[in-house]
């Protein structure tokens, strides 16, 4: 018997809602807070490409609006052949809140990979980087 994973289920559901008419690369994300709440996000593209937002930052925005600030895991879902980690911009946004975040990537056909955010972004720019000397 397989136990359902709310983070994976939410990321796959969010992926189905993505707006990706240009890249056709739909991405869903589920950010899990320390208290177990799950915040969904999807990529939303725009004809002015820089105006789009990635799924991971979309989920992070939803979480912050809800008052969450501590996270333990992010699940990223795509239809890619292989599991896809977050892009560099999303890694940087996530490290602000959870430097040791567990990152899970799943594909719609069931492949899975896992990393720690610190391994994906080994030398992040952090709030401590802003310290005046």
GROMACS elastic network, one bead per residue, 0.5 to 0.9 nm:
[ bonds ]
;  ai    aj funct       b0    kb
    4     7     6  0.89463   500
    4     8     6  0.81514   500
    4     9     6  0.74171   500
    5     8     6  0.53932   500
    5     9     6  0.60492   500
    5    10     6  0.84792   500
    6     9     6  0.50167   500
    6    10     6  0.58602   500
    6    11     6  0.84592   500
    6    30     6  0.87020   500
    6    38     6  0.76800   500
    7    10     6  0.51729   500
    7    11     6  0.61392   500
    7    12     6  0.86327   500
    7    29     6  0.83115   500
    7    30     6  0.55175   500
    7    31     6  0.73116   500
    7    32     6  0.68917   500
    7    38     6  0.66260   500
    7    39     6  0.87208   500
    7    40     6  0.87447   500
    7    73     6  0.84116   500
    7    74     6  0.76086   500
    7    75     6  0.61030   500
    8    11     6  0.51316   500
    8    12     6  0.61641   500
    8    13     6  0.85137   500
    8    29     6  0.84393   500
    8    30     6  0.72260   500
    8    75     6  0.60758   500
    8    76     6  0.78594   500
    8    77     6  0.75262   500
    8   104     6  0.84914   500
    8   105     6  0.86688   500
    8   106     6  0.74937   500
    9    12     6  0.52609   500
    9    13     6  0.61401   500
    9    14     6  0.86185   500
    9    30     6  0.85683   500
   10    13     6  0.50040   500
   10    14     6  0.60386   500
   10    15     6  0.85268   500
   10    28     6  0.79710   500
   10    29     6  0.73508   500
   10    30     6  0.58225   500
   10    38     6  0.77046   500
   10    39     6  0.82002   500
   10    40     6  0.64123   500
   10    41     6  0.89617   500
   10    75     6  0.85105   500
   11    14     6  0.50495   500
   11    15     6  0.61127   500
   11    16     6  0.88093   500
   11    27     6  0.81083   500
   11    31     6  0.85603   500
   11    40     6  0.65968   500
   11    41     6  0.76467   500
   11    42     6  0.82026   500
   11    74     6  0.88752   500
   11    75     6  0.61195   500
   11    76     6  0.60237   500
   11    77     6  0.54435   500
   11    78     6  0.87069   500
   11   106     6  0.86513   500
   12    15     6  0.50552   500
   12    16     6  0.66073   500
   12    27     6  0.83094   500
   12    28     6  0.59962   500
   12    29     6  0.76397   500
   12    30     6  0.86179   500
   12    76     6  0.80960   500
   12    77     6  0.55104   500
   12    78     6  0.76340   500
   12   106     6  0.83194   500
   12   107     6  0.83727   500
   12   108     6  0.70907   500
   13    16     6  0.53267   500
   13    17     6  0.69118   500
   13    28     6  0.71016   500
   13    29     6  0.88490   500
   13    40     6  0.85843   500
   13    77     6  0.88193   500
   14    17     6  0.51657   500
   14    18     6  0.65454   500
   14    27     6  0.74784   500
   14    29     6  0.64545   500
   14    30     6  0.78013   500
   14    40     6  0.62023   500
   14    41     6  0.60006   500
   14    42     6  0.54777   500
   14    43     6  0.88359   500
   14    55     6  0.83584   500
   14    77     6  0.82611   500
   15    18     6  0.52501   500
   15    19     6  0.89127   500
   15    26     6  0.56914   500
   15    29     6  0.72053   500
   15    41     6  0.81242   500
   15    42     6  0.58718   500
   15    43     6  0.78852   500
   15    55     6  0.82691   500
   15    76     6  0.86772   500
   15    77     6  0.63264   500
   15    78     6  0.66846   500
   15    79     6  0.85127   500
   16    19     6  0.87613   500
   16    26     6  0.73224   500
   16    27     6  0.80502   500
   16    28     6  0.73540   500
   16    42     6  0.84132   500
   17    26     6  0.82292   500
   17    27     6  0.87668   500
   17    28     6  0.78237   500
   17    41     6  0.89258   500
   17    42     6  0.67480   500
   17    43     6  0.86132   500
   18    25     6  0.87104   500
   18    26     6  0.54575   500
   18    27     6  0.63405   500
   18    28     6  0.68203   500
   18    41     6  0.83828   500
   18    43     6  0.53059   500
   18    44     6  0.60555   500
   18    45     6  0.84856   500
   18    55     6  0.81144   500
   19    22     6  0.88554   500
   19    24     6  0.84187   500
   19    26     6  0.70650   500
   19    27     6  0.89515   500
   19    42     6  0.76461   500
   19    43     6  0.62488   500
   19    45     6  0.59271   500
   19    46     6  0.86115   500
   20    23     6  0.57873   500
   20    25     6  0.61148   500
   20    26     6  0.57954   500
   20    27     6  0.85834   500
   20    43     6  0.69807   500
   20    44     6  0.62495   500
   20    45     6  0.53697   500
   20    46     6  0.82339   500
   21    24     6  0.55048   500
   21    25     6  0.84269   500
   21    45     6  0.71637   500
   21    46     6  0.84390   500
   21    47     6  0.89153   500
   22    25     6  0.82070   500
   22    45     6  0.71860   500
   22    46     6  0.80468   500
   22    47     6  0.76628   500
   22    49     6  0.89227   500
   23    26     6  0.80283   500
   23    45     6  0.82005   500
   25    43     6  0.87060   500
   25    78     6  0.73986   500
   25    79     6  0.73453   500
   25    80     6  0.79014   500
   26    42     6  0.76349   500
   26    43     6  0.66318   500
   26    44     6  0.87731   500
   26    55     6  0.88038   500
   26    77     6  0.83716   500
   26    78     6  0.60800   500
   26    79     6  0.69560   500
   26    80     6  0.89662   500
   27    41     6  0.85171   500
   27    42     6  0.56500   500
   27    43     6  0.56270   500
   27    54     6  0.76175   500
   27    55     6  0.58718   500
   27    56     6  0.85712   500
   27    76     6  0.69616   500
   27    77     6  0.56602   500
   27    79     6  0.77254   500
   28    40     6  0.73864   500
   28    41     6  0.58712   500
   28    43     6  0.67451   500
   28    54     6  0.86654   500
   28    55     6  0.53873   500
   28    56     6  0.75422   500
   28    59     6  0.87207   500
   28    75     6  0.81351   500
   28    76     6  0.58014   500
   28    77     6  0.50474   500
   28    78     6  0.66689   500
   29    39     6  0.80754   500
   29    40     6  0.56655   500
   29    41     6  0.51162   500
   29    42     6  0.60398   500
   29    43     6  0.86014   500
   29    54     6  0.89093   500
   29    55     6  0.53127   500
   29    56     6  0.53649   500
   29    57     6  0.86828   500
   29    58     6  0.80751   500
   29    59     6  0.62969   500
   29    74     6  0.68257   500
   29    75     6  0.54495   500
   29    77     6  0.61872   500
   30    38     6  0.61035   500
   30    39     6  0.53974   500
   30    41     6  0.64059   500
   30    42     6  0.88282   500
   30    55     6  0.84542   500
   30    56     6  0.74873   500
   30    59     6  0.63364   500
   30    60     6  0.88110   500
   30    73     6  0.82286   500
   30    74     6  0.55833   500
   30    75     6  0.51172   500
   30    76     6  0.67218   500
   30    77     6  0.86098   500
   31    37     6  0.81747   500
   31    38     6  0.56298   500
   31    39     6  0.50920   500
   31    40     6  0.64782   500
   31    41     6  0.82058   500
   31    56     6  0.75686   500
   31    59     6  0.60688   500
   31    60     6  0.68081   500
   31    63     6  0.76207   500
   31    71     6  0.70637   500
   31    72     6  0.79883   500
   31    73     6  0.60042   500
   31    75     6  0.64825   500
   31    76     6  0.87989   500
   32    35     6  0.80175   500
   32    36     6  0.58319   500
   32    37     6  0.56562   500
   32    39     6  0.64424   500
   32    40     6  0.89605   500
   32    63     6  0.88453   500
   32    70     6  0.87000   500
   32    71     6  0.57173   500
   32    72     6  0.59594   500
   32    73     6  0.51928   500
   32    74     6  0.60462   500
   32    75     6  0.82245   500
   33    36     6  0.52155   500
   33    37     6  0.52974   500
   33    38     6  0.65071   500
   33    39     6  0.80132   500
   33    63     6  0.81212   500
   33    68     6  0.66734   500
   33    69     6  0.75000   500
   33    70     6  0.56097   500
   33    72     6  0.57976   500
   33    73     6  0.72564   500
   33    74     6  0.89566   500
   34    37     6  0.74826   500
   34    68     6  0.85697   500
   34    69     6  0.85927   500
   34    70     6  0.55688   500
   34    71     6  0.51026   500
   34    72     6  0.56208   500
   34    73     6  0.85452   500
   35    70     6  0.84008   500
   35    71     6  0.84118   500
   36    71     6  0.87610   500
   36    72     6  0.86299   500
   37    63     6  0.88717   500
   37    68     6  0.86278   500
   38    59     6  0.89501   500
   38    63     6  0.82117   500
   39    59     6  0.55336   500
   39    60     6  0.74602   500
   39    61     6  0.89510   500
   39    62     6  0.63119   500
   39    63     6  0.56669   500
   39    66     6  0.89326   500
   40    55     6  0.80943   500
   40    56     6  0.84283   500
   40    58     6  0.75963   500
   40    60     6  0.83220   500
   40    62     6  0.72926   500
   40    63     6  0.83130   500
   41    54     6  0.81297   500
   41    56     6  0.62922   500
   41    57     6  0.74163   500
   41    60     6  0.76600   500
   41    61     6  0.83965   500
   41    62     6  0.73833   500
   42    53     6  0.81533   500
   42    54     6  0.65641   500
   42    56     6  0.71708   500
   42    57     6  0.85660   500
   42    58     6  0.62058   500
   42    59     6  0.71983   500
   43    52     6  0.73629   500
   43    53     6  0.55572   500
   43    56     6  0.78651   500
   43    57     6  0.85789   500
   43    58     6  0.70964   500
   44    51     6  0.88618   500
   44    52     6  0.54514   500
   44    53     6  0.54162   500
   44    54     6  0.66815   500
   44    55     6  0.75081   500
   44    58     6  0.84969   500
   45    48     6  0.82656   500
   45    49     6  0.67282   500
   45    50     6  0.85513   500
   45    51     6  0.72722   500
   45    53     6  0.65067   500
   45    54     6  0.81779   500
   46    49     6  0.53703   500
   46    50     6  0.76080   500
   46    51     6  0.58522   500
   46    52     6  0.51021   500
   46    53     6  0.85768   500
   47    50     6  0.86323   500
   47    51     6  0.79604   500
   47    52     6  0.83026   500
   48    51     6  0.56822   500
   48    52     6  0.75584   500
   49    52     6  0.58188   500
   50    53     6  0.80622   500
   53    56     6  0.84599   500
   53    57     6  0.67692   500
   53    58     6  0.65157   500
   54    57     6  0.55517   500
   54    58     6  0.61344   500
   54    59     6  0.87490   500
   54    86     6  0.87594   500
   54    87     6  0.84974   500
   54    89     6  0.89068   500
   54    90     6  0.73439   500
   55    59     6  0.61526   500
   55    60     6  0.85453   500
   55    76     6  0.78996   500
   55    86     6  0.89259   500
   55    90     6  0.86671   500
   56    59     6  0.51836   500
   56    60     6  0.61769   500
   56    61     6  0.86521   500
   56    74     6  0.77751   500
   56    75     6  0.85424   500
   56    76     6  0.73424   500
   56    86     6  0.71978   500
   56    87     6  0.89975   500
   56    90     6  0.61525   500
   56    91     6  0.86622   500
   56    93     6  0.87243   500
   56    94     6  0.80673   500
   57    61     6  0.60143   500
   57    62     6  0.85511   500
   57    89     6  0.86689   500
   57    90     6  0.59737   500
   57    93     6  0.69587   500
   57    94     6  0.77210   500
   58    61     6  0.51575   500
   58    62     6  0.63641   500
   58    63     6  0.87285   500
   59    62     6  0.51039   500
   59    63     6  0.62054   500
   59    64     6  0.86799   500
   60    63     6  0.50705   500
   60    64     6  0.61615   500
   60    65     6  0.85865   500
   60    68     6  0.89384   500
   60    93     6  0.82143   500
   60    94     6  0.74724   500
   61    64     6  0.51809   500
   61    65     6  0.61346   500
   61    66     6  0.86056   500
   62    65     6  0.52119   500
   62    66     6  0.63047   500
   62    67     6  0.88364   500
   62    68     6  0.88185   500
   63    66     6  0.50809   500
   63    67     6  0.63827   500
   63    68     6  0.52297   500
   63    69     6  0.74245   500
   64    68     6  0.51691   500
   64    69     6  0.62959   500
   65    68     6  0.74906   500
   68    71     6  0.78422   500
   69    97     6  0.64194   500
   69    98     6  0.86313   500
   70    97     6  0.62981   500
   70    98     6  0.66617   500
   71    74     6  0.79864   500
   71    94     6  0.89743   500
   71    97     6  0.70141   500
   71    98     6  0.59089   500
   71   101     6  0.68654   500
   71   102     6  0.89557   500
   72    98     6  0.71168   500
   72   100     6  0.78077   500
   72   101     6  0.52860   500
   72   102     6  0.61554   500
   72   103     6  0.88598   500
   73    98     6  0.87353   500
   73   100     6  0.89892   500
   73   101     6  0.53950   500
   73   103     6  0.58495   500
   73   104     6  0.74749   500
   74   101     6  0.72292   500
   74   102     6  0.63648   500
   74   103     6  0.51312   500
   74   104     6  0.62343   500
   74   105     6  0.83786   500
   75   102     6  0.84380   500
   75   103     6  0.60607   500
   75   105     6  0.56407   500
   75   106     6  0.73879   500
   76    83     6  0.83502   500
   76    84     6  0.74138   500
   76    85     6  0.71950   500
   76    86     6  0.73786   500
   76   103     6  0.76796   500
   76   104     6  0.62279   500
   76   106     6  0.62253   500
   76   107     6  0.84427   500
   77    80     6  0.87090   500
   77    83     6  0.77544   500
   77    84     6  0.78245   500
   77   104     6  0.85890   500
   77   105     6  0.58467   500
   77   107     6  0.55645   500
   77   108     6  0.69363   500
   78    81     6  0.85585   500
   78    82     6  0.86715   500
   78    83     6  0.72568   500
   78    84     6  0.71267   500
   78   105     6  0.79311   500
   78   106     6  0.66034   500
   78   107     6  0.50269   500
   78   108     6  0.61916   500
   79    82     6  0.83634   500
   79    83     6  0.86002   500
   79   106     6  0.85366   500
   79   107     6  0.53288   500
   79   108     6  0.51314   500
   79   109     6  0.75000   500
   80    83     6  0.66820   500
   80    84     6  0.72842   500
   80   106     6  0.89595   500
   80   107     6  0.61424   500
   80   108     6  0.77311   500
   80   109     6  0.89015   500
   81    84     6  0.88336   500
   81   107     6  0.70261   500
   81   108     6  0.87980   500
   81   109     6  0.82804   500
   81   111     6  0.82300   500
   82   105     6  0.88927   500
   82   106     6  0.80759   500
   82   107     6  0.66809   500
   82   111     6  0.67787   500
   82   112     6  0.79688   500
   82   113     6  0.85945   500
   83   104     6  0.85432   500
   83   105     6  0.51360   500
   83   106     6  0.52922   500
   83   107     6  0.56407   500
   83   111     6  0.64503   500
   83   112     6  0.58651   500
   83   113     6  0.59381   500
   83   114     6  0.88636   500
   84    87     6  0.86932   500
   84   105     6  0.58649   500
   84   106     6  0.75175   500
   84   107     6  0.80714   500
   84   113     6  0.81601   500
   85    91     6  0.89079   500
   85   103     6  0.75608   500
   85   104     6  0.78053   500
   85   105     6  0.61651   500
   85   113     6  0.84898   500
   85   114     6  0.86041   500
   85   115     6  0.83831   500
   85   120     6  0.82391   500
   86    89     6  0.80208   500
   86    90     6  0.58310   500
   86    91     6  0.60719   500
   86   103     6  0.83995   500
   86   105     6  0.85531   500
   86   120     6  0.87133   500
   87    90     6  0.53883   500
   87    91     6  0.62223   500
   87    92     6  0.87694   500
   88    92     6  0.62076   500
   88    93     6  0.86568   500
   88   120     6  0.86340   500
   88   121     6  0.78012   500
   89    92     6  0.51792   500
   89    93     6  0.62871   500
   89    94     6  0.87204   500
   90    94     6  0.60537   500
   90    95     6  0.85118   500
   91    94     6  0.52122   500
   91    95     6  0.61147   500
   91    96     6  0.88961   500
   91   117     6  0.70366   500
   91   120     6  0.75260   500
   91   121     6  0.66277   500
   91   124     6  0.87019   500
   92    95     6  0.52858   500
   92    96     6  0.67873   500
   92   121     6  0.75698   500
   92   124     6  0.67369   500
   92   125     6  0.73116   500
   92   126     6  0.84475   500
   93    96     6  0.56744   500
   93    97     6  0.77417   500
   94    97     6  0.56986   500
   94    98     6  0.61284   500
   94    99     6  0.73857   500
   94   101     6  0.79657   500
   94   117     6  0.82075   500
   95   100     6  0.77214   500
   95   101     6  0.76599   500
   95   117     6  0.71883   500
   95   118     6  0.80345   500
   95   121     6  0.82623   500
   95   124     6  0.73007   500
   95   125     6  0.84673   500
   95   126     6  0.74534   500
   96    99     6  0.68283   500
   96   124     6  0.89446   500
   96   125     6  0.84763   500
   96   126     6  0.62705   500
   96   127     6  0.72985   500
   97   101     6  0.86621   500
   98   101     6  0.51699   500
   98   102     6  0.89053   500
   98   117     6  0.81407   500
   99   116     6  0.85226   500
   99   117     6  0.62871   500
   99   118     6  0.60525   500
   99   121     6  0.89386   500
   99   124     6  0.86428   500
  100   116     6  0.60555   500
  100   117     6  0.56701   500
  100   118     6  0.57849   500
  100   119     6  0.88318   500
  101   115     6  0.85871   500
  101   116     6  0.57890   500
  101   117     6  0.52565   500
  101   118     6  0.75963   500
  102   114     6  0.72805   500
  102   115     6  0.61673   500
  102   117     6  0.62914   500
  103   113     6  0.83272   500
  103   114     6  0.55978   500
  103   115     6  0.51551   500
  103   116     6  0.57129   500
  103   117     6  0.62937   500
  104   112     6  0.71102   500
  104   113     6  0.58422   500
  104   115     6  0.65857   500
  104   116     6  0.86660   500
  105   111     6  0.81891   500
  105   112     6  0.56039   500
  105   113     6  0.52886   500
  105   114     6  0.63088   500
  105   115     6  0.86386   500
  106   109     6  0.81712   500
  106   110     6  0.63152   500
  106   111     6  0.55437   500
  106   113     6  0.66467   500
  106   114     6  0.88997   500
  107   110     6  0.53169   500
  107   111     6  0.52370   500
  107   112     6  0.66185   500
  108   111     6  0.75614   500
  115   118     6  0.83819   500
  115   119     6  0.67916   500
  115   120     6  0.71470   500
  116   119     6  0.53762   500
  116   120     6  0.66667   500
  116   121     6  0.88218   500
  117   120     6  0.50367   500
  117   121     6  0.60168   500
  117   122     6  0.80056   500
  118   121     6  0.50794   500
  118   122     6  0.51037   500
  118   123     6  0.78686   500
  118   124     6  0.81342   500
  119   122     6  0.53388   500
  121   124     6  0.58730   500
  124   129     6  0.88174   500
  125   128     6  0.79316   500
  125   129     6  0.59100   500
  125   130     6  0.85219   500
  126   129     6  0.51522   500
  126   130     6  0.73356   500
  127   130     6  0.55004   500
  127   131     6  0.74717   500
  128   131     6  0.54628   500
  129   132     6  0.84987   500
